[in-house]
């Protein structure tokens, strides 16, 4: 299996884990819920979400998520 395929599958799995309602988007609330187990404060979580949400519509698509991890 190629590295690219594994990376894609890993990213897809991670995206699906964050997308709690399985609507194909990660919302800020879903992102916060996932990261609430970390030591990051809310402003750091919101800032990270904003950096991934490239079109600033309040929803992270898989494409945006994937692009954020490629950069």
VEXSEPA-65610 format. One record per residue: residue number from 1; residue in one letter; x, y, z of N, C-alpha, C in turn. Coordinates in nm, 4 decimals. Each point is the difference from the previous one (the first is absolute). Example, Ala and Ser with C-alpha at 12.3 -4.5 7.8 and 13.67 -1.06 7.14 Angstrom:
<recs>
<rec setor="1" domar="A" n_east="1.3190" n_north="-0.5690" n_up="0.7800" ca_east="-0.0890" ca_north="0.1190" ca_up="0.0000" c_east="0.0900" c_north="0.1200" c_up="0.0000"/>
<rec setor="2" domar="S" n_east="-0.0350" n_north="0.1050" n_up="-0.0720" ca_east="0.0820" ca_north="0.1190" ca_up="0.0060" c_east="-0.0770" c_north="0.1090" c_up="0.0730"/>
</recs>
This chain:
<recs>
<rec setor="1" domar="X" n_east="0.0841" n_north="-0.1176" n_up="0.0000" ca_east="-0.0841" ca_north="0.1176" ca_up="0.0000" c_east="0.0885" c_north="0.1238" c_up="0.0000"/>
<rec setor="2" domar="X" n_east="-0.0344" n_north="0.0969" n_up="-0.0790" ca_east="0.0823" ca_north="0.1203" ca_up="-0.0105" c_east="-0.0212" c_north="0.0915" c_up="0.1197"/>
<rec setor="3" domar="X" n_east="0.0953" n_north="0.0851" n_up="0.0255" ca_east="-0.0087" ca_north="0.0965" ca_up="0.1087" c_east="-0.1173" c_north="0.0945" c_up="-0.0206"/>
<rec setor="4" domar="X" n_east="-0.0202" n_north="0.0439" n_up="-0.1243" ca_east="-0.1095" ca_north="0.0911" ca_up="-0.0304" c_east="-0.1341" c_north="-0.0631" c_up="0.0343"/>
<rec setor="5" domar="X" n_east="-0.0193" n_north="-0.1246" n_up="-0.0370" ca_east="-0.1250" ca_north="-0.0700" ca_up="0.0298" c_east="-0.0197" c_north="-0.0122" c_up="0.1500"/>
<rec setor="6" domar="X" n_east="0.1034" n_north="-0.0379" n_up="0.0711" ca_east="-0.0099" ca_north="-0.0114" ca_up="0.1449" c_east="-0.0316" c_north="0.1350" c_up="0.0619"/>
<rec setor="7" domar="X" n_east="0.0653" n_north="0.1040" n_up="-0.0435" ca_east="-0.0249" ca_north="0.1334" ca_up="0.0520" c_east="-0.1437" c_north="0.0421" c_up="-0.0257"/>
<rec setor="8" domar="X" n_east="-0.0508" n_north="-0.0265" n_up="-0.1194" ca_east="-0.1377" ca_north="0.0331" ca_up="-0.0339" c_east="-0.0952" c_north="-0.0749" c_up="0.0935"/>
<rec setor="9" domar="X" n_east="0.0222" n_north="-0.1291" n_up="0.0170" ca_east="-0.0864" ca_north="-0.0809" ca_up="0.0862" c_east="0.0060" c_north="0.0483" c_up="0.1448"/>
<rec setor="10" domar="X" n_east="0.1196" n_north="0.0333" n_up="0.0464" ca_east="0.0152" ca_north="0.0499" ca_up="0.1364" c_east="-0.0741" c_north="0.1332" c_up="0.0185"/>
<rec setor="11" domar="X" n_east="0.0154" n_north="0.0887" n_up="-0.0980" ca_east="-0.0692" ca_north="0.1290" ca_up="0.0075" c_east="-0.1510" c_north="-0.0181" c_up="-0.0053"/>
<rec setor="12" domar="X" n_east="-0.0457" n_north="-0.0897" n_up="-0.0856" ca_east="-0.1441" ca_north="-0.0259" ca_up="-0.0114" c_east="-0.0548" c_north="-0.0537" c_up="0.1322"/>
<rec setor="13" domar="X" n_east="0.0736" n_north="-0.0890" n_up="0.0607" ca_east="-0.0409" ca_north="-0.0572" ca_up="0.1276" c_east="-0.0062" c_north="0.1075" c_up="0.1085"/>
<rec setor="14" domar="X" n_east="0.1001" n_north="0.0844" n_up="0.0039" ca_east="0.0048" ca_north="0.1093" ca_up="0.0977" c_east="-0.1149" c_north="0.0986" c_up="-0.0240"/>
<rec setor="15" domar="X" n_east="-0.0241" n_north="0.0342" n_up="-0.1259" ca_east="-0.1102" ca_north="0.0903" ca_up="-0.0341" c_east="-0.1328" c_north="-0.0599" c_up="0.0469"/>
<rec setor="16" domar="X" n_east="-0.0204" n_north="-0.1266" n_up="-0.0309" ca_east="-0.1247" ca_north="-0.0668" ca_up="0.0373" c_east="-0.0182" c_north="-0.0046" c_up="0.1518"/>
<rec setor="17" domar="X" n_east="0.1091" n_north="-0.0120" n_up="0.0727" ca_east="-0.0076" ca_north="-0.0001" ca_up="0.1462" c_east="-0.0456" c_north="0.1358" c_up="0.0530"/>
<rec setor="18" domar="X" n_east="0.0443" n_north="0.1068" n_up="-0.0625" ca_east="-0.0401" ca_north="0.1340" ca_up="0.0423" c_east="-0.1419" c_north="0.0340" c_up="-0.0441"/>
<rec setor="19" domar="X" n_east="-0.0431" n_north="-0.0523" n_up="-0.1136" ca_east="-0.1336" ca_north="0.0278" ca_up="-0.0550" c_east="-0.1034" c_north="-0.0863" c_up="0.0731"/>
<rec setor="20" domar="X" n_east="-0.0352" n_north="0.0419" n_up="0.1205" ca_east="-0.0853" ca_north="-0.0799" ca_up="0.0876" c_east="-0.1372" c_north="-0.0318" c_up="-0.0591"/>
<rec setor="21" domar="X" n_east="-0.0606" n_north="0.0951" n_up="-0.0709" ca_east="-0.1340" ca_north="-0.0236" ca_up="-0.0533" c_east="0.0002" c_north="-0.0580" c_up="-0.1417"/>
<rec setor="22" domar="X" n_east="0.1196" n_north="-0.0241" n_up="-0.0518" ca_east="0.0176" ca_north="-0.0659" ca_up="-0.1302" c_east="-0.0678" c_north="0.0745" c_up="-0.1153"/>
<rec setor="23" domar="X" n_east="0.0021" n_north="0.1341" n_up="0.0070" ca_east="-0.0604" ca_north="0.0779" ca_up="-0.1078" c_east="0.1000" c_north="0.0411" c_up="-0.1077"/>
<rec setor="24" domar="X" n_east="0.1261" n_north="-0.0406" n_up="0.0169" ca_east="0.1026" ca_north="0.0318" ca_up="-0.0991" c_east="0.0763" c_north="0.1287" c_up="0.0282"/>
<rec setor="25" domar="X" n_east="-0.0282" n_north="0.0613" n_up="0.1133" ca_east="0.0665" ca_north="0.1240" ca_up="0.0393" c_east="0.0393" c_north="-0.0087" c_up="0.1464"/>
<rec setor="26" domar="X" n_east="0.1067" n_north="0.0702" n_up="0.0341" ca_east="0.0363" ca_north="0.0160" ca_up="0.1401" c_east="-0.0376" c_north="0.1426" c_up="0.0389"/>
<rec setor="27" domar="X" n_east="-0.0801" n_north="0.0129" n_up="0.1034" ca_east="-0.0357" ca_north="0.1317" ca_up="0.0508" c_east="0.0969" c_north="0.0384" c_up="0.1113"/>
<rec setor="28" domar="X" n_east="-0.0030" n_north="0.1258" n_up="0.0379" ca_east="0.0845" ca_north="0.0441" ca_up="0.1105" c_east="-0.0372" c_north="-0.0741" c_up="0.1283"/>
<rec setor="29" domar="X" n_east="-0.1281" n_north="-0.0246" n_up="0.0217" ca_east="-0.0413" ca_north="-0.0742" ca_up="0.1202" c_east="0.0566" c_north="-0.1420" c_up="0.0004"/>
<rec setor="30" domar="X" n_east="-0.0025" n_north="-0.0673" n_up="-0.1148" ca_east="0.0571" ca_north="-0.1348" ca_up="-0.0089" c_east="0.1507" c_north="0.0042" c_up="0.0224"/>
<rec setor="31" domar="X" n_east="0.0645" n_north="0.1002" n_up="-0.0578" ca_east="0.1443" ca_north="0.0173" ca_up="0.0154" c_east="0.0339" c_north="0.0249" c_up="0.1467"/>
<rec setor="32" domar="X" n_east="-0.0800" n_north="0.0857" n_up="0.0656" ca_east="0.0211" ca_north="0.0283" ca_up="0.1424" c_east="-0.0193" c_north="-0.1251" c_up="0.0849"/>
<rec setor="33" domar="X" n_east="-0.1061" n_north="-0.0744" n_up="-0.0285" ca_east="-0.0295" ca_north="-0.1213" ca_up="0.0779" c_east="0.1156" c_north="-0.0984" c_up="-0.0084"/>
<rec setor="34" domar="X" n_east="0.0532" n_north="-0.0171" n_up="-0.1199" ca_east="0.1117" ca_north="-0.0919" ca_up="-0.0190" c_east="0.1237" c_north="0.0472" c_up="0.0769"/>
<rec setor="35" domar="X" n_east="0.0285" n_north="0.1296" n_up="-0.0081" ca_east="0.1219" ca_north="0.0537" ca_up="0.0607" c_east="-0.0175" c_north="0.0379" c_up="0.1468"/>
<rec setor="36" domar="X" n_east="-0.1184" n_north="-0.0168" n_up="0.0546" ca_east="-0.0210" ca_north="0.0335" ca_up="0.1409" c_east="0.0809" c_north="-0.0903" c_up="0.0923"/>
<rec setor="37" domar="X" n_east="0.0438" n_north="-0.1125" n_up="-0.0534" ca_east="0.0802" ca_north="-0.0943" ca_up="0.0782" c_east="0.1474" c_north="0.0415" c_up="0.0061"/>
<rec setor="38" domar="X" n_east="0.0353" n_north="0.1026" n_up="-0.0758" ca_east="0.1391" ca_north="0.0462" ca_up="-0.0033" c_east="0.0181" c_north="0.1173" c_up="0.0952"/>
<rec setor="39" domar="X" n_east="0.1198" n_north="0.0477" n_up="0.0088" ca_east="0.0286" ca_north="0.1149" ca_up="0.0864" c_east="-0.0154" c_north="0.1326" c_up="-0.0738"/>
<rec setor="40" domar="X" n_east="-0.0420" n_north="-0.0049" n_up="-0.1257" ca_east="-0.0178" ca_north="0.1248" ca_up="-0.0748" c_east="-0.1184" c_north="0.0779" c_up="0.0552"/>
<rec setor="41" domar="X" n_east="0.0173" n_north="0.1316" n_up="0.0108" ca_east="-0.1121" ca_north="0.0821" ca_up="0.0438" c_east="-0.0926" c_north="0.0278" c_up="-0.1182"/>
<rec setor="42" domar="X" n_east="-0.1169" n_north="0.0531" n_up="0.0308" ca_east="-0.1024" ca_north="0.0194" ca_up="-0.1024" c_east="0.0458" c_north="0.0919" c_up="-0.1128"/>
<rec setor="43" domar="X" n_east="0.0745" n_north="0.1030" n_up="0.0326" ca_east="0.0442" ca_north="0.0918" ca_up="-0.1052" c_east="0.0989" c_north="-0.0673" c_up="-0.0948"/>
<rec setor="44" domar="X" n_east="0.0837" n_north="-0.0874" n_up="0.0514" ca_east="0.0940" ca_north="-0.0739" ca_up="-0.0859" c_east="-0.0759" c_north="-0.0982" c_up="-0.0894"/>
<rec setor="45" domar="X" n_east="-0.1034" n_north="-0.0619" n_up="0.0548" ca_east="-0.0816" ca_north="-0.0919" ca_up="-0.0791" c_east="-0.0721" c_north="0.0752" c_up="-0.1112"/>
<rec setor="46" domar="X" n_east="-0.0593" n_north="0.1141" n_up="0.0341" ca_east="-0.0706" ca_north="0.0812" ca_up="-0.1001" c_east="0.0954" c_north="0.0501" c_up="-0.1080"/>
<rec setor="47" domar="X" n_east="0.1201" n_north="0.0384" n_up="0.0398" ca_east="0.1003" ca_north="0.0478" ca_up="-0.0957" c_east="0.0421" c_north="-0.1124" c_up="-0.0949"/>
<rec setor="48" domar="X" n_east="0.0194" n_north="-0.1196" n_up="0.0531" ca_east="0.0364" ca_north="-0.1149" ca_up="-0.0839" c_east="-0.1122" c_north="-0.0323" c_up="-0.0976"/>
<rec setor="49" domar="X" n_east="-0.1247" n_north="0.0040" n_up="0.0476" ca_east="-0.1149" ca_north="-0.0258" ca_up="-0.0866" c_east="-0.0059" c_north="0.1030" c_up="-0.1127"/>
<rec setor="50" domar="X" n_east="0.0178" n_north="0.1268" n_up="0.0340" ca_east="-0.0043" ca_north="0.1075" ca_up="-0.1002" c_east="0.1090" c_north="-0.0183" c_up="-0.1054"/>
<rec setor="51" domar="X" n_east="0.1149" n_north="-0.0487" n_up="0.0409" ca_east="0.1093" ca_north="-0.0220" ca_up="-0.0956" c_east="-0.0333" c_north="-0.1123" c_up="-0.0974"/>
<rec setor="52" domar="X" n_east="-0.0740" n_north="-0.0993" n_up="0.0448" ca_east="-0.0377" ca_north="-0.1122" ca_up="-0.0875" c_east="-0.1172" c_north="0.0386" c_up="-0.0900"/>
<rec setor="53" domar="X" n_east="-0.0939" n_north="0.0800" n_up="0.0509" ca_east="-0.1199" ca_north="0.0414" ca_up="-0.0734" c_east="0.0371" c_north="0.1084" c_up="-0.1012"/>
<rec setor="54" domar="X" n_east="0.0586" n_north="-0.0408" n_up="-0.1104" ca_east="0.0569" ca_north="0.0952" ca_up="-0.0954" c_east="-0.1028" c_north="0.0902" c_up="-0.0677"/>
<rec setor="55" domar="X" n_east="-0.1232" n_north="-0.0459" n_up="-0.0169" ca_east="-0.0996" ca_north="0.0868" ca_up="-0.0631" c_east="-0.0834" c_north="0.0776" c_up="0.1024"/>
<rec setor="56" domar="X" n_east="0.0312" n_north="-0.0180" n_up="0.1272" ca_east="-0.0592" ca_north="0.0752" ca_up="0.1114" c_east="-0.1523" c_north="-0.0082" c_up="0.0043"/>
<rec setor="57" domar="X" n_east="-0.0538" n_north="-0.1196" n_up="-0.0313" ca_east="-0.1456" ca_north="-0.0176" ca_up="0.0059" c_east="-0.0461" c_north="-0.0662" c_up="0.1298"/>
<rec setor="58" domar="X" n_east="0.0942" n_north="-0.0255" n_up="0.0914" ca_east="-0.0345" ca_north="-0.0599" ca_up="0.1279" c_east="-0.0094" c_north="-0.1515" c_up="-0.0036"/>
<rec setor="59" domar="X" n_east="0.0350" n_north="-0.0589" n_up="-0.1137" ca_east="-0.0033" ca_north="-0.1446" ca_up="-0.0175" c_east="0.1300" c_north="-0.0447" c_up="-0.0643"/>
<rec setor="60" domar="X" n_east="0.0588" n_north="-0.1053" n_up="0.0524" ca_east="0.1216" ca_north="-0.0554" ca_up="-0.0596" c_east="-0.0389" c_north="-0.1229" c_up="-0.0809"/>
<rec setor="61" domar="X" n_east="0.0278" n_north="0.0051" n_up="-0.1292" ca_east="-0.0229" ca_north="-0.1149" ca_up="-0.0865" c_east="0.1211" c_north="-0.0927" c_up="0.0078"/>
<rec setor="62" domar="X" n_east="-0.0159" n_north="-0.1201" n_up="-0.0525" ca_east="0.1148" ca_north="-0.0902" ca_up="-0.0022" c_east="0.1125" c_north="0.0597" c_up="-0.0840"/>
<rec setor="63" domar="X" n_east="-0.0342" n_north="0.0672" n_up="-0.1084" ca_east="0.1025" ca_north="0.0591" ca_up="-0.0860" c_east="0.0805" c_north="0.1055" c_up="0.0756"/>
<rec setor="64" domar="X" n_east="-0.0673" n_north="0.0837" n_up="0.0778" ca_east="0.0706" ca_north="0.1000" ca_up="0.0804" c_east="0.0870" c_north="-0.0678" c_up="0.1056"/>
<rec setor="65" domar="X" n_east="-0.0536" n_north="-0.1021" n_up="0.0629" ca_east="0.0721" ca_north="-0.0745" ca_up="0.1015" c_east="0.1251" c_north="-0.0636" c_up="-0.0591"/>
<rec setor="66" domar="X" n_east="-0.0162" n_north="-0.0616" n_up="-0.1152" ca_east="0.1117" ca_north="-0.0650" ca_up="-0.0675" c_east="0.1048" c_north="0.1030" c_up="-0.0422"/>
<rec setor="67" domar="X" n_east="-0.0445" n_north="0.1117" n_up="-0.0534" ca_east="0.0913" ca_north="0.1058" ca_up="-0.0446" c_east="0.0803" c_north="0.0553" c_up="0.1183"/>
<rec setor="68" domar="X" n_east="-0.0644" n_north="0.0129" n_up="0.1150" ca_east="0.0682" ca_north="0.0529" ca_up="0.1185" c_east="0.1142" c_north="-0.0912" c_up="0.0442"/>
<rec setor="69" domar="X" n_east="-0.0162" n_north="-0.1291" n_up="-0.0191" ca_east="0.1046" ca_north="-0.0943" ca_up="0.0401" c_east="0.1073" c_north="-0.0182" c_up="-0.1059"/>
<rec setor="70" domar="X" n_east="-0.0259" n_north="0.0457" n_up="-0.1209" ca_east="0.1007" ca_north="-0.0081" ca_up="-0.1058" c_east="0.0926" c_north="0.1216" c_up="0.0033"/>
<rec setor="71" domar="X" n_east="-0.0518" n_north="0.1116" n_up="0.0532" ca_east="0.0787" ca_north="0.1243" ca_up="0.0030" c_east="0.1013" c_north="0.0016" c_up="0.1090"/>
</recs>
